Amino acid sequence: MKTIRVVAAVIRNEDKIFATARGYGEFKGGWEFPGGKIEEHETPKEALKREIMEELETDITVGDLIDTIEYDYPNFHLSMDCFWCSINSGNLTLKEAEDAKWLSKNELDSVAWLPADITIIDKIREHMQ
């Protein structure tokens, strides 16, 4: 099975986490943490900074790794490095996502997360006040 390596930004602002609804493809409408594929020459942190700039026109600081999610979808294996992130500048302009929300700890279960993304929700909840 093919492995796809991606990075995801868990963008925190005070007591809320930023989530986006996928705007295209097989999983359109499913909620996820923004990010994307790692290019050959990039580190995961470099890839995440680039992806967030491309998808959201926002410059972020990439912090600590929360976890690496390993998830088997029907047609591929996903390896996703999830990092805590904060905004340096920009307004989180949605270039690819169809919707976005800031979710509090109590609202994390209010959206339909994609299967891989939901596996890290409990870890995120533990770190939120």
Residue, then its C-alpha position, 0 to 999 in steps of 0.5 A: m500500500k502506498t504511504i502518503r506523508v503529510v503535516a497538519a497544523v493544530i493552530r491555537n489561539e488562546d483556548k481555541i483550535f482552528a479546523t477546516a472543512r475540506g473543499y475538494g476530493e474524496f473527503k470533501g466536507g470532512w473536517e481536518f487540521p490544515g496542512g498538506k504533503i511534504e515535498e522531497h527537499e523539505t523538513p516537516k516544519e518547512a512543509l507546514k509553513r509553506e502549506i499554511m501560507e499557500e492554503l490560508e495566506t498566513d505565516i505561522t510558527v511551528g511548535d512542538l510535535i503533538d503526535t504522528i498519526e498512522y492511519d490506513y485509508p482504503n487506498f493508501h496509508l497516511s503518515m501525518d505529523c501534527f504540530w502545535c502552531s501559532i499565527n505570526s501574521g495573516n487572516l487565515t484566508l480560505k484558499e482551498a477549504e470550504d469552511a473553517k471554525w475556531l473550536s473550544k475544548n467543548e466544541l471539538d466533537s461538534v464537527a465531522w472529523l476525517p478518520a485520521d484527524i479524529t484520532i488526535i482529538d483526545k491528545i489535543r483536548e488534554h492540552m487545552q485549558 
